[in-house]
Amino acid sequence: MTLPCLRHARWDSRRAPSSTVGASLRTGQAVALLRCAAAVLVVCVTLVCGGCAGTGFGGGEVAPPPPPEETATPQPEGRPARTVPEGPLIRVGLERSVTRVAMSSSGHFTVDVYADSVRHIPTAEGEEWRFRAGGGGIEGTGPSSDFEIAAGTVRVRSTGGKPLVVDGTAYRGEIEFFLSAPGTLSVVNVVGLESYLRGVVPKEIGPRPIGEIEAVKAQAIAARTYAIASDGGRAGGDFDLFSSVRDQVYGGVDVETDVCDLAIAETAGLVAQRDGEPINAYFYANCGGRTEARHEVWELEELPYLVSVWDTPRGSHRREEAYCRGGANFDWSAEWTGVQIEMLVQEYLPRYASTPVQEAIGAVHDVKVTERTPSGRVRWLEIRTDAGTYRVFGDRSRWVLRRPKGGGILWSAWFDLDVEKSGGRVSRVRAKGKGYGHGVGMCQHGAMEMARRGHSHGEILRHYYAGIEIAPQYIPEAR
């Protein structure tokens, strides 16, 4: 069965052809919807009844044809999960600008070399190959064969159904190597979107019990929607998505779980849409009791489905009743010495200030929030230094005021500051804050609690994304 590609990769006459050559995802969508509509018509005629449109927290309706039943049949941990179909292909960037890669599998695989000519190198079970960028091209070395090409692509295909292992991590699908720059390699996993989700959903929401499967389904739909709505074209068109927090964290085969596999299978092909188009389905850990509108913390256009909502039962605006209240970092605090603040400001302010920093920053004389969003998050953070006064917008504030002792960016941009000064310089800063993450879109801790209280994945998604519909984007095919 030929599967549509999620995005058309930039073509090079010496680049390996895609495993499938066909219509793009959006072209295939029309066929998928026709097939699904026909199936619904047959069911309706057989049952002599009309279809039902469910309403959820956001008041939106599930678009016809209806998605699979939103209540999962409990399945104990350890029992084999339902087979997950492949879906359209996606190109995931595993590595970029590396010089060496080790490749193996517990089964047979083939090394296909696409250069001025095509060479197919079969391997024995359990072989290990090493690839490196050297001599102006790509070199590959195995136990019984080797090659060297000046330009082109190497594609590794499993012929025994076993995952391919890249530098110790196992992946489904195929692996591509090509030069990203002279002397460095890019490594890309070409894999079905549904199989890709099996390595994403557990990394993004964690291993969950069966009682929270509706939250896992919501996460699967959000992650699938994010991948489809992404403009792709990462690294100049070499792949569609990064495998890190730059897009979605992807851990391959080793992170897969039965509950996540079941959630992905039971929502296969479903996405969150607004006006017939996949939404920007942002998500994060904990909203602190209220989500944020996208344009309030990022310098991006306003979107009608990414608005600020209280993470509480309908009609309540009481933070103590928030679904996410039991999650980590619902409330948090941090403290910096004056020296730590000056080190952070000197290193990160030039990257994130709204106006260029053109001279040495020197001492920090004040740090204060001068404007807030309607939800209470920082809209403008002002930092007064020897070099002048600079402002930092919205979510960028937590990229400047990072956690003490090298702990990464601040938990959220929803915080209050208490600043002490000595001799006109900042000597200590204390912060009290709420939530973990940017706050735009779905709150994962809130989604888990909603699932525990019996809400369906549709209700969860419509609670966090205003006015959306849940509809099939494609009909996955198993292979």
SETIFI-318535 format. One record per residue (C-alpha): y, x, z; residue in one letter. Coordinates in pm, 1 decimal, padded with zeros to 6 digits, always signed. Example, Ala and Ser with C-alpha at 12.3 -4.5 7.8 and 13.67 -1.06 7.14 Angstrom:
// SETIFI-318535
SITE_py_px_pz_resn
SITE_-00450.0_+01230.0_+00780.0_A;
SITE_-00106.0_+01367.0_+00714.0_S;
This chain:
// SETIFI-318535
SITE_py_px_pz_resn
SITE_+00000.0_+00000.0_+00000.0_M;
SITE_+00334.8_+00145.2_-00100.9_T;
SITE_+00591.7_+00127.6_+00177.5_L;
SITE_+00968.6_+00124.3_+00130.5_P;
SITE_+01161.9_+00426.7_+00252.9_C;
SITE_+01420.3_+00372.5_+00524.8_L;
SITE_+01667.7_+00591.8_+00345.5_R;
SITE_+01650.8_+00781.1_+00018.5_H;
SITE_+01655.5_+01150.8_+00098.5_A;
SITE_+01875.2_+01387.0_-00095.3_R;
SITE_+01662.7_+01489.2_-00393.7_W;
SITE_+01590.5_+01843.8_-00493.7_D;
SITE_+01373.8_+01916.8_-00795.2_S;
SITE_+01169.6_+02145.1_-00571.7_R;
SITE_+01169.8_+01912.6_-00270.1_R;
SITE_+00836.7_+01745.8_-00197.5_A;
SITE_+00818.8_+01387.4_-00324.4_P;
SITE_+00816.5_+01122.3_-00054.9_S;
SITE_+00476.4_+00995.1_+00053.1_S;
SITE_+00582.4_+00665.5_-00098.8_T;
SITE_+00822.8_+00594.3_-00377.4_V;
SITE_+00965.6_+00244.0_-00374.9_G;
SITE_+01251.4_+00015.5_-00296.9_A;
SITE_+01486.8_+00081.5_-00010.4_S;
SITE_+01451.5_-00110.3_+00314.6_L;
SITE_+01717.9_-00363.5_+00228.5_R;
SITE_+01567.3_-00429.5_-00113.1_T;
SITE_+01228.5_-00489.4_+00046.9_G;
SITE_+01384.2_-00723.4_+00301.5_Q;
SITE_+01424.6_-01005.4_+00049.4_A;
SITE_+01055.5_-00995.8_-00038.1_V;
SITE_+00964.4_-00983.9_+00330.4_A;
SITE_+01175.9_-01287.8_+00411.5_L;
SITE_+01030.3_-01484.9_+00120.8_L;
SITE_+00679.5_-01406.8_+00241.7_R;
SITE_+00768.6_-01502.9_+00596.3_C;
SITE_+00941.8_-01824.2_+00485.2_A;
SITE_+00635.8_-01922.3_+00284.1_A;
SITE_+00415.0_-01867.7_+00587.1_A;
SITE_+00640.5_-02083.7_+00802.8_V;
SITE_+00636.5_-02361.2_+00539.7_L;
SITE_+00258.2_-02367.1_+00543.0_V;
SITE_+00252.9_-02391.9_+00921.8_V;
SITE_+00512.9_-02668.5_+00924.9_C;
SITE_+00326.1_-02876.3_+00666.0_V;
SITE_-00000.7_-02828.2_+00850.0_T;
SITE_+00141.5_-02933.1_+01184.4_L;
SITE_+00375.9_-03198.3_+01035.8_V;
SITE_+00663.8_-03080.0_+01253.2_C;
SITE_+00990.7_-02889.5_+01221.9_G;
SITE_+01060.9_-02539.5_+01350.9_G;
SITE_+01238.2_-02486.9_+01680.6_C;
SITE_+01534.9_-02258.6_+01736.0_A;
SITE_+01547.0_-02111.6_+02084.7_G;
SITE_+01874.3_-02054.0_+02270.8_T;
SITE_+01927.3_-01763.5_+02503.0_G;
SITE_+02179.7_-01623.6_+02748.4_F;
SITE_+02429.0_-01543.9_+02475.2_G;
SITE_+02405.1_-01891.5_+02326.7_G;
SITE_+02277.4_-01754.0_+01995.2_G;
SITE_+01986.2_-01895.6_+01804.0_E;
SITE_+01672.6_-01723.8_+01684.5_V;
SITE_+01705.9_-01717.2_+01307.1_A;
SITE_+01434.7_-01882.1_+01096.0_P;
SITE_+01161.9_-01788.7_+01041.4_P;
SITE_+01096.6_-01768.3_+01416.8_P;
SITE_+00983.9_-01440.5_+01573.1_P;
SITE_+00646.8_-01404.9_+01744.9_P;
SITE_+00601.7_-01584.6_+02076.4_E;
SITE_+00840.6_-01428.7_+02327.9_E;
SITE_+00600.4_-01438.1_+02622.1_T;
SITE_+00337.1_-01166.4_+02613.9_A;
SITE_-00022.8_-01214.5_+02716.7_T;
SITE_-00069.2_-00973.0_+03008.0_P;
SITE_-00271.9_-00667.3_+02915.7_Q;
SITE_-00379.2_-00427.6_+03189.6_P;
SITE_-00288.4_-00060.9_+03166.4_E;
SITE_-00568.9_+00145.0_+03015.6_G;
SITE_-00692.1_-00119.6_+02771.4_R;
SITE_-00638.0_-00019.0_+02405.9_P;
SITE_-00312.6_-00171.7_+02280.7_A;
SITE_-00284.8_-00379.0_+01965.4_R;
SITE_-00275.5_-00173.6_+01645.2_T;
SITE_+00082.6_-00093.7_+01554.4_V;
SITE_+00160.3_-00115.6_+01180.1_P;
SITE_+00361.2_+00151.7_+01004.8_E;
SITE_+00672.7_-00018.1_+00864.4_G;
SITE_+00910.8_+00162.5_+00627.6_P;
SITE_+00926.4_+00539.7_+00633.9_L;
SITE_+01189.3_+00730.4_+00829.8_I;
SITE_+01277.1_+01100.0_+00828.5_R;
SITE_+01325.8_+01235.9_+01180.3_V;
SITE_+01480.9_+01579.4_+01230.2_G;
SITE_+01266.0_+01764.6_+01485.1_L;
SITE_+01422.3_+02108.8_+01449.6_E;
SITE_+01714.2_+02255.8_+01263.7_R;
SITE_+01809.8_+02619.0_+01216.3_S;
SITE_+01490.8_+02764.4_+01366.4_V;
SITE_+01326.5_+03077.8_+01232.1_T;
SITE_+00960.2_+03018.0_+01323.2_R;
SITE_+00731.9_+02716.6_+01365.1_V;
SITE_+00364.7_+02692.5_+01470.9_A;
SITE_+00156.9_+02411.3_+01317.7_M;
SITE_-00195.0_+02289.5_+01399.2_S;
SITE_-00418.3_+01984.1_+01430.8_S;
SITE_-00752.9_+01900.1_+01587.3_S;
SITE_-00856.4_+01764.5_+01246.6_G;
SITE_-00826.9_+01869.9_+00883.7_H;
SITE_-00487.8_+01890.8_+00714.5_F;
SITE_-00344.7_+02003.9_+00382.9_T;
SITE_-00048.5_+02235.3_+00328.7_V;
SITE_+00134.9_+02124.6_+00013.3_D;
SITE_+00379.4_+02379.6_-00127.5_V;
SITE_+00643.1_+02240.5_-00366.3_Y;
SITE_+00832.3_+02515.6_-00546.5_A;
SITE_+00843.6_+02611.0_-00915.3_D;
SITE_+00483.1_+02490.4_-00917.1_S;
SITE_+00278.5_+02279.3_-00676.9_V;
SITE_+00003.5_+02426.7_-00462.3_R;
SITE_-00228.3_+02233.9_-00229.2_H;
SITE_-00398.1_+02439.5_+00043.6_I;
SITE_-00678.7_+02262.0_+00233.7_P;
SITE_-00748.6_+02380.1_+00589.2_T;
SITE_-01047.8_+02382.3_+00817.7_A;
SITE_-01060.5_+02167.6_+01129.6_E;
SITE_-00850.7_+02310.3_+01411.3_G;
SITE_-00669.9_+02574.0_+01205.3_E;
SITE_-00330.0_+02701.0_+01316.0_E;
SITE_-00059.9_+02792.5_+01067.8_W;
SITE_+00268.0_+02972.6_+01123.0_R;
SITE_+00576.5_+02924.3_+00910.9_F;
SITE_+00887.3_+03139.8_+00912.7_R;
SITE_+01211.1_+03179.2_+00725.9_A;
SITE_+01210.7_+03530.4_+00593.9_G;
SITE_+01271.7_+03738.5_+00286.7_G;
SITE_+01513.7_+03480.4_+00153.2_G;
SITE_+01258.2_+03198.5_+00152.8_G;
SITE_+00968.9_+03038.0_+00341.7_I;
SITE_+00653.6_+03219.7_+00442.9_E;
SITE_+00335.0_+03044.1_+00558.1_G;
SITE_+00032.0_+03213.0_+00710.2_T;
SITE_-00304.6_+03059.4_+00796.8_G;
SITE_-00647.9_+03198.6_+00888.2_P;
SITE_-00768.1_+03210.2_+00527.5_S;
SITE_-00459.4_+03173.4_+00308.7_S;
SITE_-00087.0_+03239.1_+00289.8_D;
SITE_+00212.6_+03187.8_+00062.5_F;
SITE_+00574.7_+03282.7_+00014.0_E;
SITE_+00836.3_+03083.3_-00179.9_I;
SITE_+01201.4_+03156.9_-00248.1_A;
SITE_+01304.1_+02790.0_-00233.0_A;
SITE_+01141.4_+02449.7_-00209.2_G;
SITE_+00961.6_+02239.8_+00048.1_T;
SITE_+00637.9_+02262.2_+00241.8_V;
SITE_+00473.4_+01936.1_+00343.4_R;
SITE_+00178.7_+01919.9_+00583.3_V;
SITE_-00046.2_+01613.2_+00564.4_R;
SITE_-00326.7_+01516.5_+00799.6_S;
SITE_-00642.2_+01439.1_+00600.8_T;
SITE_-00858.3_+01354.4_+00899.6_G;
SITE_-00637.9_+01097.5_+01072.4_G;
SITE_-00546.8_+01330.4_+01359.3_K;
SITE_-00186.2_+01394.0_+01466.0_P;
SITE_-00010.9_+01710.1_+01354.2_L;
SITE_+00102.4_+01945.6_+01631.2_V;
SITE_+00439.1_+02120.1_+01589.2_V;
SITE_+00517.5_+02386.1_+01849.6_D;
SITE_+00295.3_+02207.2_+02099.6_G;
SITE_+00408.0_+01847.7_+02036.8_T;
SITE_+00186.4_+01603.7_+01842.2_A;
SITE_+00332.4_+01369.9_+01580.1_Y;
SITE_+00203.8_+01096.4_+01354.7_R;
SITE_+00289.3_+01096.3_+00985.7_G;
SITE_+00366.0_+01411.4_+00788.7_E;
SITE_+00569.7_+01724.6_+00858.1_I;
SITE_+00814.8_+01888.6_+00616.3_E;
SITE_+00964.3_+02237.9_+00628.3_F;
SITE_+01255.7_+02355.5_+00414.3_F;
SITE_+01542.6_+02599.2_+00438.2_L;
SITE_+01843.4_+02456.9_+00622.7_S;
SITE_+02042.4_+02777.3_+00566.0_A;
SITE_+01950.6_+03129.6_+00463.9_P;
SITE_+01704.2_+03256.8_+00721.1_G;
SITE_+01652.0_+02925.5_+00906.6_T;
SITE_+01420.9_+02626.0_+00874.5_L;
SITE_+01456.3_+02252.8_+00920.0_S;
SITE_+01150.6_+02062.4_+01043.5_V;
SITE_+01126.3_+01690.8_+00959.5_V;
SITE_+00871.1_+01428.0_+01062.0_N;
SITE_+00819.0_+01172.2_+00783.6_V;
SITE_+00669.9_+00875.1_+00967.8_V;
SITE_+00649.9_+00496.6_+00960.9_G;
SITE_+00929.4_+00333.2_+01160.1_L;
SITE_+00689.8_+00142.4_+01387.0_E;
SITE_+00498.4_+00463.3_+01468.5_S;
SITE_+00830.8_+00637.6_+01530.4_Y;
SITE_+00915.7_+00371.7_+01789.3_L;
SITE_+00594.2_+00450.5_+01977.0_R;
SITE_+00745.8_+00790.6_+02055.0_G;
SITE_+01096.9_+00654.7_+02122.7_V;
SITE_+01059.7_+00347.1_+02343.5_V;
SITE_+00874.1_+00524.1_+02631.5_P;
SITE_+01132.8_+00804.7_+02629.3_K;
SITE_+01426.7_+00564.3_+02634.1_E;
SITE_+01308.5_+00305.2_+02887.7_I;
SITE_+01030.4_+00497.7_+03060.7_G;
SITE_+00670.6_+00389.5_+03126.7_P;
SITE_+00690.5_+00028.8_+03244.6_R;
SITE_+00433.4_-00206.7_+03403.9_P;
SITE_+00307.1_-00507.3_+03211.2_I;
SITE_+00527.3_-00734.0_+03424.3_G;
SITE_+00835.6_-00583.1_+03256.9_E;
SITE_+00707.1_-00606.6_+02900.5_I;
SITE_+00987.6_-00840.3_+02792.6_E;
SITE_+01236.2_-00564.1_+02874.1_A;
SITE_+01022.2_-00321.8_+02675.7_V;
SITE_+01023.5_-00565.9_+02382.4_K;
SITE_+01402.2_-00583.7_+02405.5_A;
SITE_+01414.3_-00202.6_+02404.1_Q;
SITE_+01181.6_-00189.3_+02101.5_A;
SITE_+01402.2_-00431.0_+01906.1_I;
SITE_+01718.3_-00244.2_+02008.0_A;
SITE_+01569.4_+00093.2_+01908.6_A;
SITE_+01441.0_-00045.3_+01577.6_R;
SITE_+01779.5_-00202.0_+01507.6_T;
SITE_+01959.8_+00121.1_+01591.2_Y;
SITE_+01742.4_+00315.5_+01347.9_A;
SITE_+01795.5_+00065.9_+01066.4_I;
SITE_+02169.5_+00022.5_+01125.4_A;
SITE_+02223.2_+00398.5_+01138.9_S;
SITE_+02392.7_+00531.5_+00830.4_D;
SITE_+02129.8_+00806.6_+00811.1_G;
SITE_+02229.6_+01114.0_+00619.3_G;
SITE_+02208.8_+01348.4_+00917.1_R;
SITE_+02251.1_+01718.0_+00838.0_A;
SITE_+02390.9_+01649.3_+00493.2_G;
SITE_+02115.7_+01406.5_+00398.4_G;
SITE_+01817.6_+01618.8_+00502.9_D;
SITE_+01694.1_+01348.3_+00741.1_F;
SITE_+01782.0_+01005.5_+00882.7_D;
SITE_+01795.1_+01057.7_+01258.9_L;
SITE_+01792.6_+01336.2_+01513.6_F;
SITE_+01505.4_+01336.9_+01764.3_S;
SITE_+01742.1_+01391.1_+02059.4_S;
SITE_+02015.2_+01205.6_+02248.3_V;
SITE_+02234.2_+01252.3_+01940.8_R;
SITE_+02042.9_+00945.9_+01817.9_D;
SITE_+01728.5_+00839.5_+02007.4_Q;
SITE_+01498.7_+01061.0_+02211.8_V;
SITE_+01165.7_+01093.2_+02028.9_Y;
SITE_+00863.7_+01244.6_+02203.5_G;
SITE_+00584.3_+01195.9_+01950.7_G;
SITE_+00225.8_+01096.8_+02032.4_V;
SITE_+00197.6_+01238.7_+02384.6_D;
SITE_+00449.2_+00996.1_+02536.7_V;
SITE_+00292.9_+00677.2_+02395.1_E;
SITE_+00182.2_+00409.2_+02643.7_T;
SITE_-00023.4_+00091.9_+02612.0_D;
SITE_+00255.3_-00137.6_+02732.1_V;
SITE_+00510.4_+00012.8_+02494.2_C;
SITE_+00262.7_-00002.9_+02204.5_D;
SITE_+00196.6_-00369.8_+02279.5_L;
SITE_+00569.2_-00447.9_+02296.0_A;
SITE_+00629.8_-00273.8_+01962.5_I;
SITE_+00337.8_-00452.1_+01796.3_A;
SITE_+00444.7_-00795.9_+01920.6_E;
SITE_+00798.9_-00746.6_+01788.3_T;
SITE_+00704.9_-00558.2_+01469.9_A;
SITE_+00980.6_-00578.4_+01208.9_G;
SITE_+01223.1_-00772.3_+01432.2_L;
SITE_+01585.9_-00662.5_+01462.8_V;
SITE_+01904.4_-00790.2_+01625.1_A;
SITE_+02147.6_-00921.3_+01364.1_Q;
SITE_+02499.1_-01058.1_+01346.4_R;
SITE_+02596.5_-01244.5_+01027.3_D;
SITE_+02273.5_-01131.0_+00865.8_G;
SITE_+02330.8_-00758.3_+00923.0_E;
SITE_+02162.2_-00528.1_+01178.0_P;
SITE_+02395.2_-00458.8_+01470.1_I;
SITE_+02489.2_-00129.7_+01633.3_N;
SITE_+02241.9_-00171.1_+01918.5_A;
SITE_+02374.0_+00073.5_+02177.6_Y;
SITE_+02196.9_+00098.0_+02513.4_F;
SITE_+02210.3_+00310.2_+02829.8_Y;
SITE_+02070.4_+00316.3_+03184.5_A;
SITE_+02298.3_+00116.2_+03417.5_N;
SITE_+02625.7_-00072.7_+03360.1_C;
SITE_+02727.5_-00081.1_+03727.2_G;
SITE_+02755.3_-00460.4_+03717.5_G;
SITE_+02957.7_-00513.7_+03399.5_R;
SITE_+02920.2_-00385.0_+03044.7_T;
SITE_+03203.8_-00250.4_+02831.4_E;
SITE_+03351.1_-00341.9_+02493.7_A;
SITE_+03296.7_-00065.1_+02239.5_R;
SITE_+03660.3_-00023.5_+02134.3_H;
SITE_+03776.9_+00009.3_+02494.9_E;
SITE_+03599.4_+00340.9_+02560.4_V;
SITE_+03538.7_+00480.0_+02210.2_W;
SITE_+03802.4_+00509.8_+01940.4_E;
SITE_+03607.4_+00278.5_+01711.9_L;
SITE_+03674.0_-00064.4_+01566.1_E;
SITE_+03624.7_-00375.0_+01778.8_E;
SITE_+03295.3_-00556.2_+01718.0_L;
SITE_+03241.1_-00920.6_+01822.6_P;
SITE_+02894.3_-00860.2_+01970.2_Y;
SITE_+02985.4_-00549.2_+02174.3_L;
SITE_+03211.2_-00713.0_+02430.6_V;
SITE_+03229.4_-00678.0_+02807.8_S;
SITE_+02991.8_-00911.0_+02994.1_V;
SITE_+02902.0_-00944.5_+03359.5_W;
SITE_+02544.4_-00831.6_+03423.1_D;
SITE_+02483.0_-01131.7_+03645.8_T;
SITE_+02318.6_-01472.8_+03625.3_P;
SITE_+02515.4_-01728.3_+03427.5_R;
SITE_+02837.4_-01833.5_+03599.3_G;
SITE_+02848.4_-01546.0_+03849.5_S;
SITE_+03107.6_-01269.1_+03843.4_H;
SITE_+02990.7_-01113.5_+04168.2_R;
SITE_+02892.8_-00747.8_+04132.2_R;
SITE_+02657.1_-00771.5_+04428.7_E;
SITE_+02448.8_-01018.4_+04223.0_E;
SITE_+02416.1_-00784.8_+03922.8_A;
SITE_+02073.6_-00756.4_+03765.5_Y;
SITE_+02106.8_-00377.8_+03761.2_C;
SITE_+02204.1_-00344.0_+04127.2_R;
SITE_+01870.2_-00189.8_+04225.7_G;
SITE_+01887.4_+00079.9_+03957.9_G;
SITE_+01970.6_+00444.5_+04009.2_A;
SITE_+02342.1_+00529.4_+04006.9_N;
SITE_+02458.9_+00169.0_+04037.1_F;
SITE_+02700.0_+00339.8_+04278.6_D;
SITE_+02754.2_+00715.3_+04287.0_W;
SITE_+02989.1_+00980.9_+04419.1_S;
SITE_+03082.3_+01336.8_+04326.7_A;
SITE_+03302.9_+01609.3_+04470.1_E;
SITE_+03455.3_+01924.4_+04317.5_W;
SITE_+03649.7_+02216.1_+04459.6_T;
SITE_+03975.9_+02313.0_+04294.5_G;
SITE_+03807.1_+02615.2_+04137.9_V;
SITE_+03532.1_+02395.8_+03988.4_Q;
SITE_+03789.9_+02154.9_+03845.2_I;
SITE_+03985.0_+02438.0_+03683.7_E;
SITE_+03667.1_+02581.9_+03531.9_M;
SITE_+03569.6_+02242.7_+03386.3_L;
SITE_+03917.0_+02171.6_+03252.0_V;
SITE_+03953.4_+02516.2_+03096.4_Q;
SITE_+03615.3_+02487.1_+02920.8_E;
SITE_+03607.3_+02122.8_+02813.2_Y;
SITE_+03964.0_+01990.2_+02788.7_L;
SITE_+04028.6_+02170.0_+02456.4_P;
SITE_+03729.2_+01985.6_+02306.1_R;
SITE_+03808.9_+01636.5_+02429.0_Y;
SITE_+04186.2_+01608.2_+02477.1_A;
SITE_+04357.6_+01357.8_+02248.2_S;
SITE_+04614.8_+01620.6_+02148.0_T;
SITE_+04541.1_+01984.4_+02060.3_P;
SITE_+04540.0_+02238.3_+02343.0_V;
SITE_+04713.7_+02535.8_+02185.6_Q;
SITE_+04754.9_+02777.7_+02475.3_E;
SITE_+04578.5_+02894.6_+02790.7_A;
SITE_+04544.7_+02604.5_+03032.7_I;
SITE_+04594.1_+02802.1_+03351.4_G;
SITE_+04614.5_+02611.2_+03679.4_A;
SITE_+04542.1_+02239.1_+03716.1_V;
SITE_+04817.7_+02056.6_+03903.2_H;
SITE_+04696.3_+01696.4_+03889.6_D;
SITE_+04414.4_+01474.1_+03762.0_V;
SITE_+04466.8_+01098.2_+03757.7_K;
SITE_+04362.5_+00776.1_+03584.8_V;
SITE_+04672.0_+00626.9_+03421.8_T;
SITE_+04517.4_+00326.1_+03246.9_E;
SITE_+04197.4_+00123.4_+03280.7_R;
SITE_+04000.3_-00113.5_+03060.2_T;
SITE_+03958.2_-00479.4_+03162.5_P;
SITE_+03617.4_-00392.5_+03312.9_S;
SITE_+03774.1_-00118.4_+03528.4_G;
SITE_+03660.4_+00188.3_+03336.2_R;
SITE_+03890.6_+00475.3_+03247.3_V;
SITE_+04093.9_+00418.1_+02933.1_R;
SITE_+04320.5_+00719.0_+02984.8_W;
SITE_+04267.6_+01018.4_+03212.6_L;
SITE_+04572.4_+01243.3_+03251.5_E;
SITE_+04541.2_+01613.2_+03340.6_I;
SITE_+04853.5_+01817.1_+03421.5_R;
SITE_+04819.2_+02194.2_+03373.6_T;
SITE_+05029.2_+02507.9_+03327.0_D;
SITE_+04999.8_+02452.6_+02952.3_A;
SITE_+05126.3_+02095.8_+02970.5_G;
SITE_+05002.0_+01742.9_+03036.7_T;
SITE_+04704.6_+01618.8_+02834.5_Y;
SITE_+04530.4_+01285.4_+02805.0_R;
SITE_+04161.1_+01214.1_+02755.1_V;
SITE_+04049.6_+00878.8_+02614.5_F;
SITE_+03780.6_+00650.5_+02755.2_G;
SITE_+03425.4_+00777.7_+02766.3_D;
SITE_+03538.0_+01133.0_+02685.6_R;
SITE_+03666.4_+01158.1_+03043.4_S;
SITE_+03311.4_+01210.0_+03169.2_R;
SITE_+03261.3_+01491.2_+02919.4_W;
SITE_+03547.6_+01678.9_+03086.4_V;
SITE_+03482.3_+01588.2_+03451.5_L;
SITE_+03118.9_+01690.3_+03448.4_R;
SITE_+02887.1_+01667.7_+03745.8_R;
SITE_+02923.0_+01944.6_+04003.2_P;
SITE_+02690.8_+02246.6_+03985.4_K;
SITE_+02611.3_+02214.6_+03614.8_G;
SITE_+02455.7_+01869.5_+03633.8_G;
SITE_+02564.4_+01744.0_+03292.4_G;
SITE_+02828.9_+01490.2_+03197.6_I;
SITE_+02954.7_+01252.0_+03465.5_L;
SITE_+02739.8_+00944.5_+03520.9_W;
SITE_+02998.4_+00704.2_+03381.7_S;
SITE_+03367.4_+00654.9_+03304.3_A;
SITE_+03396.4_+00385.0_+03572.2_W;
SITE_+03534.3_+00580.6_+03867.5_F;
SITE_+03820.7_+00623.2_+04114.7_D;
SITE_+03962.7_+00962.9_+04206.5_L;
SITE_+04092.2_+01103.1_+04534.5_D;
SITE_+04282.0_+01425.8_+04463.9_V;
SITE_+04386.1_+01682.9_+04724.6_E;
SITE_+04645.9_+01951.6_+04647.2_K;
SITE_+04752.1_+02278.7_+04801.5_S;
SITE_+05055.6_+02475.4_+04689.5_G;
SITE_+05104.8_+02245.3_+04393.4_G;
SITE_+04748.8_+02297.3_+04262.3_R;
SITE_+04444.7_+02073.0_+04280.9_V;
SITE_+04226.1_+02194.5_+04569.5_S;
SITE_+03962.1_+01920.3_+04584.6_R;
SITE_+03865.5_+01608.2_+04388.6_V;
SITE_+03638.7_+01328.6_+04506.5_R;
SITE_+03510.0_+01053.8_+04277.5_A;
SITE_+03343.1_+00723.0_+04354.4_K;
SITE_+03190.2_+00556.2_+04054.8_G;
SITE_+02969.8_+00281.0_+03916.5_K;
SITE_+02689.5_+00284.7_+03661.3_G;
SITE_+02507.7_+00542.2_+03451.6_Y;
SITE_+02596.6_+00574.3_+03083.0_G;
SITE_+02868.7_+00459.8_+02846.7_H;
SITE_+02826.3_+00091.4_+02934.8_G;
SITE_+02830.3_-00041.1_+02576.3_V;
SITE_+02548.1_-00279.8_+02483.0_G;
SITE_+02220.4_-00323.4_+02670.9_M;
SITE_+02186.3_-00215.3_+03033.3_C;
SITE_+01825.9_-00098.6_+03071.2_Q;
SITE_+01806.4_-00143.6_+03447.8_H;
SITE_+01946.9_-00493.4_+03409.0_G;
SITE_+01697.8_-00571.3_+03132.3_A;
SITE_+01408.1_-00468.2_+03358.0_M;
SITE_+01525.4_-00696.7_+03635.8_E;
SITE_+01576.5_-00985.9_+03393.4_M;
SITE_+01219.0_-00935.9_+03273.9_A;
SITE_+01091.6_-00937.8_+03632.4_R;
SITE_+01272.5_-01269.6_+03682.9_R;
SITE_+01096.0_-01422.7_+03384.1_G;
SITE_+01351.6_-01388.5_+03105.0_H;
SITE_+01224.7_-01334.2_+02751.1_S;
SITE_+01324.5_-01043.6_+02530.9_H;
SITE_+01540.7_-01283.6_+02327.9_G;
SITE_+01731.2_-01392.9_+02636.4_E;
SITE_+01775.8_-01032.5_+02743.8_I;
SITE_+01915.1_-00922.2_+02408.2_L;
SITE_+02146.7_-01220.7_+02373.2_R;
SITE_+02278.0_-01156.5_+02722.4_H;
SITE_+02397.5_-00807.2_+02627.3_Y;
SITE_+02483.2_-00854.3_+02256.1_Y;
SITE_+02705.6_-01158.5_+02206.8_A;
SITE_+02622.0_-01413.6_+01938.7_G;
SITE_+02331.5_-01226.3_+01780.6_I;
SITE_+02017.7_-01353.8_+01612.6_E;
SITE_+01672.3_-01197.9_+01626.3_I;
SITE_+01512.8_-01196.9_+01282.8_A;
SITE_+01254.1_-01005.2_+01077.7_P;
SITE_+01403.1_-00719.7_+00876.3_Q;
SITE_+01073.2_-00641.7_+00705.4_Y;
SITE_+00704.5_-00734.0_+00721.2_I;
SITE_+00518.1_-00425.6_+00846.7_P;
SITE_+00193.6_-00330.7_+00676.7_E;
SITE_-00085.8_-00156.0_+00863.3_A;
SITE_-00249.8_+00139.4_+00693.4_R;
